[in-house]
Amino acid sequence: MALKIVKGSIDRMFDKNLQDLVRGIRNHKEDEAKYISTCIDEIKQELKQDNIAVKANAVCKLTYLQMLGYDVSWAAFNIVEVMSSSKFTYKRIGYLAASQCFHEGTDVIMLTTNQIRKDLSSPHQYDTGVALTGLSCFVTPDLARDLANDIMTLMSHTKPYIRKKAVLIMYKVFLKYPESLRPAFPRLKEKLEDPDPGVQSAAVNVICELARRNPKNYLSLAPLFFKLMTSSTNNWVLIKIIKLFGALTPLEPRLGKKLIEPLTNLIHSTSAMSLLYECVNTVIAVLISLSSGMPNHSASIQLCVQKLRILIEDSDQNLKYLGLLAMSKILKTHPKSVQSHKDLILQCLDDKDESIRLRALDLLYGMVSKKNLMEIVKKLMLHVDKAEGTTYRDELLTKIIDICSQSNYQYITNFEWYISILVELTRLEGTRHGHLIASQMLDVAIRVKAIRGFAVAQMATLLDNAHLLTGNTQRNGICEVLYAAAWICGEFSEHLEDPMQTLEAMLRPKVATLPGHIQAVYVQNAAKLFATVLRKHEGETDSQAAQETSQLLIDRLPLFVQSANLEVQERASCILQLVKYIQKLQQKNVEVAEEVTALFAGELNPVAPKAQKKVPIPEGLDLDAWINEPPSESESEDEKPKAVFTKEEHKHSRSRHTEVDEKELARRREVRKQEQANNPFYIKASPSSQKVYDAPGVEHIPVVQIDLSVPLKVPGMPTSDQYLKLEEERQQKEKAERKKKEKKKKREKRGKERKADSGPESEEDIRPAHQVDIVTEEMPENALPSDDDDKDPNDPHKALDIDLDKPLADSEKLPVRTHRPEVLKSPAEDRVNESIPQETNKGSGKEKKEKKKGKEKDRKRSKEEKKKKKHKEVEEELLESQPEEAIQSEETKEATAPPTSTSTEASDLDFWLCSAPVPPAAQEETAPSSAAAVDTSSAAAPESEPDEPKDAEPEDTKSSKHKKKKQKKEKEEKEKKKKKRHHHHHHHSDAGGEDSVQNGTVEEEEPLPPMSNYSLLAENSYIKMMKEDADQVYDIQGNHQDESKVVVSVIFENKSDSFLKSMEFNVLDSLNSKLQRPEGAGPHDSLTVPFQLPPGVSNEARFVFSVQSIVMPQKLKGTLTFIVKSDESSTHEKLDFKLHFTCTSYLITTPCYSDAYAKLLESGDLKGSSLRLEGISMPFHHLLARICFHHHFSVVERIDSCASMYSRSIQGHHVCLLVKTSDQTVSIDAKCDEPSLLGNVLDEIKQTFSKC
Amino acid sequence: MIKAILIFNNHGKPRLIRFYQYFLNMQLQIKHLCTNKMAEDMQQQIIRETFHLVSKRDDNVCNFLEGGSLIGGSDYKLIYRHYATLYFVFCVDSSESELGILDLIQVFVETLDKCFENVCELDLIFHMDKVHYILQEVVMGGMVLETNMNEIVAQVELQNRMEKSEGGLSGAPARAVSAVKNMNLPEIPRNINIGDINIKVPSLSPF
């Protein structure tokens, strides 16, 4: 053995280490690849040896080779071996290699789970650290699920070094295993206040990263972050927090208001540019969220713009860049404040730095107006000429087009100018954006009818000079323009001066060198032109010329008939035959022009790019159903579209079919789209190019004559400049005229002010050169208005959109690996789990943590035993047990009714955000967190038990958690009543009975009806009382077996015109249930409602009751007294009500695993009972949902029309239901350890369903 | 998030690459179509593209670059610094502060300078692993772990000491280093010389 070691180390002496490898590679410059391949062979040999040091050395070298681009995945197993070495040196090498070359697809990763777990729990902090670092790079969903719990424990490690790493890696775990977010979040939140700044910073980092994607879930943390922001001195943390606030403010404008001041202070005080910049950024975000005209914030905008100007003027290019970047954000909402810095931005266009020029370009986009558009574009055109790199020039080109076409060509006053610009742009060498120019040309020519004449003339010249565009093969992109040119000339050929010439230009032999889809358009439009020419000649009765034209087509078209492109070929041969036929007719001296023209009659309307998407799906059409048998896999690959335009061409030609065909086609298209969307091989065409042109009626195209003030120029000479001059002249003239007018006006009305908004650019005054109407794009009838931005469905952050304020359910605990499936936990234990969210601010959490640690140790011990088994076995076992749990947790999540306690968190935030004075009488609000479900019965009910005075329970023990006032804004109904008439109070019991909705009996129609939490308690002309049926009740004093507390939330709504005050709430206590009164109060004293109600306002108060026995339902009589105060008088009023505590309201929705459920049933402790319901016609899942919602059950398992359900009472009684349904009959078999409770619950269920 | 950290020299030779996201060719992004080799090729492609973008920029232009087509997306930015013969490029998304990352690069390079005592390109070439270990203390899984240089250096040193106590990887690391340092190499790397970085670093006061 010893000898072997010695031999091993001698071997090692001769091995190359990393340095030797690097040196070797550097010495073999000429045959590097060969040298490396020999090295790889050596490494393979080394990896075969037993000596771990040799292996580690080899792996280290592989890491280097990986950097050079060599695939080293073949050594993945060896890397795992090195990772599992006990020596830190080797372990570190192993993890480094793993982090460099492992990824989700690496199959050996699943072998590492136990090794990593062992390293995570290693006593040496650096072992743990290395494992965490490595894991952060290659964590997979499986690893995340299996290790989440271990990492979570590490978040409370004693060493800050480990804590901060554990905190950071949680983000990766969340991404891969979203279920872990909720259980881990409380601890993460806790780490925000870690004593170690590094850990704190890591926690901020993680939460910011999470919040950036799903900001709304993190709004409730705003107060905490606000505190951090005002207290932290760490600039990294500050920057992150400030960035986070930037993401939160759009959701909560009030937050923005609160932020402005501290941020402004920071801007003034900080010396760190990075911090200043982020502050400015967030202030901008705040201002955007408040954008609805806040005059008092103009100072902030000014401050921002001012600071940004300083940044932009700075000699540091970085600051200049960032300044421009931030400026563009202001631009969106406050363009005016940016426009005043136009000089600076134009100056940046000349900057030598491309990044800066691009940013400046972005800004220009928002700065154009009708007045300066031409000027700015001219400047950009100059830049286009000067630009050296094609990328920048292309960027310029797209920007020019963007700027001009923005908001439906809003700023273009002269479309002739714009067409000229487009034509000029075609002269760009080697641009990729030919199709962009082309689509602009098409768009303008189609939508601006008045410009067609001019456009057609320009396009004709373009076609005539096509050789300039196609001559150079490099200019391939630009020949797309010819597509547009040909189409425009053909479609609007009636505007052509000399159609014959254009026709000839389109049929030149050279055309055959163009791309197929362009040739196809040429051929088609040649036919259109032909029709026009024929008509012209026949109009002049020049049959000779007409026949010559036909001959021309017959001569030239065969060239296209031979085209390799099918589309071209097909069109050409069709048209050729047609022309031949026409020629025959011509020879017989038949007039054909009319008929030929009819082929192309009708005008095409522009259709909005999204129109197709917006077509509502007709009823009864199932888009997912197959029309034919699904085609084989390989076929779908052929479906890739060719060029975008070919497709479009398809559509025009088909759009001339009859109406019915069109619909059928659209349907088919929809189906195909769906199919394509599901087909990963299908490259989606950009929506902008998917215009479909419709053929409307046969109205004649209105011909608007524009007399061309500018003669056509041969391309090659810039033409757009003259428009600029013209425009200037025109504007000057107009100005002069205006001045005259104004003078007149002034004379007339001196007192009146001219215009409030006499900014530098009163755009309204600039009249367009031509009156043009821009045709709006058509949308289908009853198009769906929703503007759904399709989000990336693969975004991993989508899964992290999880409500974090909900209390944790049992099922959501991180999977802890155990030998046996979980046993049902005792209610006490459950409660511990439920209290996790509160743990943060409570010392009691520690106890629990310790417990957990203990558990973990146990688990680890068991792990150790297991380790002796082979890896795979363990892995398999794991894979089997885990998914099951996951599925279950999902099920239960769905089953649980939406808890209401979120509102408390939200209300905390509300409280923090509204700077209003502290809510009055906080004592009532200090009630325990959960509210009891209380049924109401306003109908006259039998007397409840005689009251017996008992001392109220002091309630300060469990206070302080939910202090904050809850503000509810309910819809307000105002009823006008005469004040004096209502001296006596109505006990609107009958009326109340009618519209009182018994808890759980909201009659509603089909898809899961919304189920209300509130039900009417009592009402009179002054006030309406609503009960909240919160579905969470839990025993707060877990030790007192016989006493439970329930909270009743009551909404008071003032229905009158008067002010209601001094409201007092009193209930006659029964033996069993008592209203909790403050200490010192007598048993009959009433509680003061902690607010007053102005007219129309509603507010909510909570009352705590202590309940002894929960097996029977209860009714309590109560009275509300209040003073109605109107202008003249004030009266004392009273309202009686009855509180109904159902047995159901004592049940807590508690998830239960099916195996635990089975055990429970087997135990024999439960007594059974059953119930049959007839004539239930609702779907089974509605039925279940109702039971879940109204009776606080959760579904354990559901098989077809049979489901098992579970719930637990606040005193720990188990209630199990087996619900079966068959033709309108529902049978419920129930078991419970308390028969009377069960009986009552079943009665209540029966009642629920009898009402619907 | 930091998506990738690349260090390459003036000729585009990679000296350290660290991807925090698994980049693949868009067309091949369906998992089963990807072999491991493709991932490596993609990484090399990204390095080449990044080098191409960065190397043609003057030293006095700004240090931000809108991401290349491969790393892609308008959300991504390249933030880089050029020290003597080396480019340090961080590819980040919009959740990172641009100036903050610039500062982080500075912290990283200064840390390297401390750990290697006057760091030069050769140190990075021959001790890629050590550079990785240092980087691991600065950035973890794409998120900034520590920005305090003293803390970083302390942790790195503690780990190195631990390694030394175990006997290290090779028996004679000094041998290789000294041999290298005395070697006459075709391309003579200059000192990175942290002292005269003339790029104005907006100061992030004490972390």
Chai-1 contact restraints between the chains, C-beta under 6 A:
chainA,res_idxA,chainB,res_idxB,connection_type,confidence,min_distance_angstrom,max_distance_angstrom,comment,restraint_id
A,N17,B,S170,contact,1.0,0.0,6.0,A-B,restraint_1
A,Q19,B,F126,contact,1.0,0.0,6.0,A-B,restraint_2
A,Q19,B,A176,contact,1.0,0.0,6.0,A-B,restraint_3
A,V22,B,I125,contact,1.0,0.0,6.0,A-B,restraint_4
A,V22,B,F126,contact,1.0,0.0,6.0,A-B,restraint_5
A,C60,B,D129,contact,1.0,0.0,6.0,A-B,restraint_6
A,Y64,B,M128,contact,1.0,0.0,6.0,A-B,restraint_7
A,M67,B,P14,contact,1.0,0.0,6.0,A-B,restraint_8
A,M67,B,I17,contact,1.0,0.0,6.0,A-B,restraint_9
A,G69,B,E40,contact,1.0,0.0,6.0,A-B,restraint_10
A,G69,B,Q44,contact,1.0,0.0,6.0,A-B,restraint_11
A,D71,B,N36,contact,1.0,0.0,6.0,A-B,restraint_12
A,D71,B,K37,contact,1.0,0.0,6.0,A-B,restraint_13
A,D71,B,E40,contact,1.0,0.0,6.0,A-B,restraint_14
A,S73,B,N36,contact,1.0,0.0,6.0,A-B,restraint_15
A,K87,B,E166,contact,1.0,0.0,6.0,A-B,restraint_16
A,F88,B,M162,contact,1.0,0.0,6.0,A-B,restraint_17
A,T89,B,E163,contact,1.0,0.0,6.0,A-B,restraint_18
A,T89,B,E166,contact,1.0,0.0,6.0,A-B,restraint_19
A,T89,B,L169,contact,1.0,0.0,6.0,A-B,restraint_20
A,L96,B,H132,contact,1.0,0.0,6.0,A-B,restraint_21
A,H103,B,Y22,contact,1.0,0.0,6.0,A-B,restraint_22
A,Y126,B,Q159,contact,1.0,0.0,6.0,A-B,restraint_23
A,Y126,B,M162,contact,1.0,0.0,6.0,A-B,restraint_24
A,T133,B,Q136,contact,1.0,0.0,6.0,A-B,restraint_25
A,T133,B,M140,contact,1.0,0.0,6.0,A-B,restraint_26
A,S136,B,M140,contact,1.0,0.0,6.0,A-B,restraint_27
A,S136,B,G141,contact,1.0,0.0,6.0,A-B,restraint_28
A,L168,B,M140,contact,1.0,0.0,6.0,A-B,restraint_29
A,L168,B,M143,contact,1.0,0.0,6.0,A-B,restraint_30
A,K172,B,G141,contact,1.0,0.0,6.0,A-B,restraint_31
A,G198,B,E146,contact,1.0,0.0,6.0,A-B,restraint_32
A,N205,B,M143,contact,1.0,0.0,6.0,A-B,restraint_33
A,R212,B,S95,contact,1.0,0.0,6.0,A-B,restraint_34
A,N235,B,L204,contact,1.0,0.0,6.0,A-B,restraint_35
A,W236,B,T147,contact,1.0,0.0,6.0,A-B,restraint_36
A,W236,B,F207,contact,1.0,0.0,6.0,A-B,restraint_37
A,I239,B,S97,contact,1.0,0.0,6.0,A-B,restraint_38
A,I239,B,G100,contact,1.0,0.0,6.0,A-B,restraint_39
A,A272,B,L204,contact,1.0,0.0,6.0,A-B,restraint_40
A,A272,B,S205,contact,1.0,0.0,6.0,A-B,restraint_41
A,M273,B,L99,contact,1.0,0.0,6.0,A-B,restraint_42
A,M273,B,P202,contact,1.0,0.0,6.0,A-B,restraint_43
A,S274,B,S97,contact,1.0,0.0,6.0,A-B,restraint_44
A,S274,B,L99,contact,1.0,0.0,6.0,A-B,restraint_45
A,S274,B,G100,contact,1.0,0.0,6.0,A-B,restraint_46
A,S274,B,P202,contact,1.0,0.0,6.0,A-B,restraint_47
A,S274,B,L204,contact,1.0,0.0,6.0,A-B,restraint_48
A,E278,B,S97,contact,1.0,0.0,6.0,A-B,restraint_49
A,D316,B,K200,contact,1.0,0.0,6.0,A-B,restraint_50
A,Q317,B,V61,contact,1.0,0.0,6.0,A-B,restraint_51
A,Q317,B,C62,contact,1.0,0.0,6.0,A-B,restraint_52
A,N318,B,C62,contact,1.0,0.0,6.0,A-B,restraint_53
A,N318,B,N63,contact,1.0,0.0,6.0,A-B,restraint_54
A,Y321,B,C62,contact,1.0,0.0,6.0,A-B,restraint_55
A,Y321,B,F64,contact,1.0,0.0,6.0,A-B,restraint_56
A,D353,B,V61,contact,1.0,0.0,6.0,A-B,restraint_57
A,D353,B,C62,contact,1.0,0.0,6.0,A-B,restraint_58
A,S355,B,C62,contact,1.0,0.0,6.0,A-B,restraint_59
A,S355,B,F64,contact,1.0,0.0,6.0,A-B,restraint_60
A,S355,B,L65,contact,1.0,0.0,6.0,A-B,restraint_61
A,P680,B,I30,contact,1.0,0.0,6.0,A-B,restraint_62
